[in-house]
Amino acid sequence: MNVFKSLVYRFRGLLLLTLIASALSAAASIALINEINNLITAPEAFVNTRIGMAAALLVALFVCGFGSQALLTAFGHRIVYELRMVMVKRVLDTGVEQQEQIGAPALYASLTKDIMSIGEAFNRLPFVLYNGILVAGSFIYLAWLSWQLFLLSAVVIGLGAGLAQVLMMRMRALMKIVRDTDDRIYAGYEGAIDGRYELALNAWRKRRFYERDFEPAVEMARATEVSADRYWTLSLNLTITIILGLTFGIFIAGAAFGIPSANVIAYVLVLMFLRTPLNDLVGGLPALLTGSVALSKIDSLSLEPYQPGFNVRSEKIETATGDELLALENVVYEYPHEGGEYGFRLGPVNLRLRTGEMLFIVGGNGSGKSTLAKILTGLYHPSSGLLRLNGVAVTDNRLAWYRSHFSTVFSSFHLFERLVGPRGEFDPALAQAFLERLRMERKVAIDGDCLSTTRLSQGQRKRLALLTAYVEQRPILLLDEWAADQDPVFRSFFYFELLPELKRCGKTIIAISHDDRYFGIADRVLKCESGVLREYKPTVSVQEAGAQLEAAAGRGESVLQ
Ligand SMILES: Nc1ncnc2c1ncn2[C@@H]1O[C@H](COP(=O)(O)OP(=O)(O)OP(=O)(O)O)[C@@H](O)[C@H]1O
């Protein structure tokens, strides 16, 4: 079910209520016009009872009109709320690969612009519904006044509506182009904000970016929007012209068919009254079309369907140190082809990891280390092959369970302020002890379950990312070039003291590293070369590293659990 249908379905009760209120309000309007017509044709018949009736109709018109529109505008804002919640949940539930395929600018554009456009369309919907019912009711009244004149009006307005339909289709196609251009504009916003240092330092780069990357997209949007708006203004003016032209036609046809002039005048009065709702209907078209384009865009992202709730299965496997924990069997991963070029291929990888083992993965830039890390953590689905955890094959329905065994700090990490422990809550004493171990206690405090600040240097932020990973208390810790931003003293402390302490606490550690000085502390080192994984013998022997480790272990007590 697409977003529109599911929203309409969820709020069907409220919609039905507002529909009834709109219909009552429209009926009151038409009845009032009928009263005015009666007053014009036979003013002497306008006795007290009719005044009472007119007053009751006025009250009904006000109450139902206000009621239906107040309900529907509240509904419009509710839709924006729902869409925001639903869309972010859908993004949260969508796999990393699909999110990366869509790209951040397109996701931001949908989360901001599309949601607002759909909200505006739903806000417009009350008036469209109200005016639509008013127009339909008025036409029934017109048919009752004179079927000949109604036939003539139906043909003229039908032709006008056909033309409007063609214009609308053109306008929608243009709005779709505008919306596709929005993704490029959002990519420009991203470049302007994320590339602030490079752009601030190089005026030529700034100029090229502004003129060659950003401006063409903005210009394309402007030119297309102008064309789309031409169709809209054309429709607007056609509506007014058709109604006024029809008014003349009605007088001529009235005389030709011998229709009493009182009926012709009443007919024309209704047509004049209809100008405003028809104008409003056409005036609301751009918002409705933009909303419909936004809905199609959201549907085209192929996000996971909305599901309430979160899969927070927390049962962890129990294995003793030395037991086989993780296995990759003939795992291959291929990035999708791009521009006729084959994507990078990793594997086939055959790897077995024991509980409590410290594995280093090394290799040159672009050799496939981070790709392997994403497969190991269950973020990327292997193109072929199988992962096993404690002997259990990792299938799609076991993916959440599998992932719940990993804590990570990727090189492109995001530092959340909130700390989250094994079952949602966390142990403040454990977090404080590790914060001190990371030598960050003077910079940052733990307020409730949040870090007091994340406005820190890159190396400090990475230490806090390690803290957020640590408090999760999961059995496998994967660190992607974690020490790359650390100063030499802390780097040495990290490799010689912190990692071994974590290992002694029973953590299984997978560390991607370029720090060859420290490879000797690992139980095993694997090297990635052009997507192929091999055993690697470090130049610093395990014995040498072991001696350094013993010296480090003698210096202090572990505070880790
Ligand atoms: N999102 C992507 N889409 C397509 N191909 C990609 C993508 N990310 C990486 N690649 C390809 O995969 C290869 C391996 O990338 P990966 O990030 O795994 O390397 P790495 O060994 O971690 O490198 P580094 O040490 O520079 O971080 C790259 O050479 C690149 O060609």
Ligand as a Chemical Component Dictionary entry (heavy atoms), coordinates in Angstrom:
data_LIG
# 
_chem_comp.id                   LIG 
_chem_comp.type                 NON-POLYMER 
_chem_comp.pdbx_formal_charge   0 
_chem_comp.three_letter_code    LIG 
# 
loop_
_chem_comp_atom.comp_id 
_chem_comp_atom.atom_id 
_chem_comp_atom.alt_atom_id 
_chem_comp_atom.type_symbol 
_chem_comp_atom.charge 
_chem_comp_atom.model_Cartn_x 
_chem_comp_atom.model_Cartn_y 
_chem_comp_atom.model_Cartn_z 
_chem_comp_atom.pdbx_ordinal 
LIG N1  N1  N 0 29.847 2.748  -1.880 1  
LIG C1  C1  C 0 30.625 2.138  -2.787 2  
LIG N2  N2  N 0 30.139 1.861  -4.011 3  
LIG C2  C2  C 0 30.890 1.230  -4.924 4  
LIG N3  N3  N 0 32.144 0.835  -4.712 5  
LIG C3  C3  C 0 32.708 1.070  -3.509 6  
LIG C4  C4  C 0 31.980 1.742  -2.480 7  
LIG N4  N4  N 0 32.766 1.829  -1.396 8  
LIG C5  C5  C 0 33.932 1.241  -1.725 9  
LIG N5  N5  N 0 33.898 0.800  -2.996 10 
LIG C6  C6  C 0 34.959 0.071  -3.698 11 
LIG O1  O1  O 0 35.402 -0.953 -2.822 12 
LIG C7  C7  C 0 36.810 -0.935 -2.712 13 
LIG C8  C8  C 0 37.182 -1.263 -1.279 14 
LIG O2  O2  O 0 36.721 -0.203 -0.443 15 
LIG P1  P1  P 0 36.934 -0.255 1.111  16 
LIG O3  O3  O 0 36.291 0.947  1.690  17 
LIG O4  O4  O 0 36.479 -1.579 1.589  18 
LIG O5  O5  O 0 38.516 -0.153 1.210  19 
LIG P2  P2  P 0 39.454 -0.076 2.492  20 
LIG O6  O6  O 0 40.400 -1.210 2.386  21 
LIG O7  O7  O 0 38.666 0.047  3.727  22 
LIG O8  O8  O 0 40.224 1.279  2.183  23 
LIG P3  P3  P 0 40.793 2.416  3.157  24 
LIG O9  O9  O 0 42.002 1.850  3.828  25 
LIG O10 O10 O 0 41.147 3.481  2.192  26 
LIG O11 O11 O 0 39.720 2.784  4.104  27 
LIG C9  C9  C 0 37.263 0.439  -3.167 28 
LIG O12 O12 O 0 38.450 0.330  -3.884 29 
LIG C10 C10 C 0 36.152 0.925  -4.052 30 
LIG O13 O13 O 0 36.475 0.644  -5.387 31 
# 
loop_
_chem_comp_bond.comp_id 
_chem_comp_bond.atom_id_1 
_chem_comp_bond.atom_id_2 
_chem_comp_bond.value_order 
_chem_comp_bond.pdbx_ordinal 
LIG N1  C1  SING 1  
LIG C1  N2  SING 2  
LIG C1  C4  DOUB 3  
LIG N2  C2  DOUB 4  
LIG C2  N3  SING 5  
LIG N3  C3  DOUB 6  
LIG C3  C4  SING 7  
LIG C3  N5  SING 8  
LIG C4  N4  SING 9  
LIG N4  C5  DOUB 10 
LIG C5  N5  SING 11 
LIG N5  C6  SING 12 
LIG C6  O1  SING 13 
LIG C6  C10 SING 14 
LIG O1  C7  SING 15 
LIG C7  C8  SING 16 
LIG C7  C9  SING 17 
LIG C8  O2  SING 18 
LIG O2  P1  SING 19 
LIG P1  O3  DOUB 20 
LIG P1  O4  SING 21 
LIG P1  O5  SING 22 
LIG O5  P2  SING 23 
LIG P2  O6  DOUB 24 
LIG P2  O7  SING 25 
LIG P2  O8  SING 26 
LIG O8  P3  SING 27 
LIG P3  O9  DOUB 28 
LIG P3  O10 SING 29 
LIG P3  O11 SING 30 
LIG C9  O12 SING 31 
LIG C9  C10 SING 32 
LIG C10 O13 SING 33 
# 
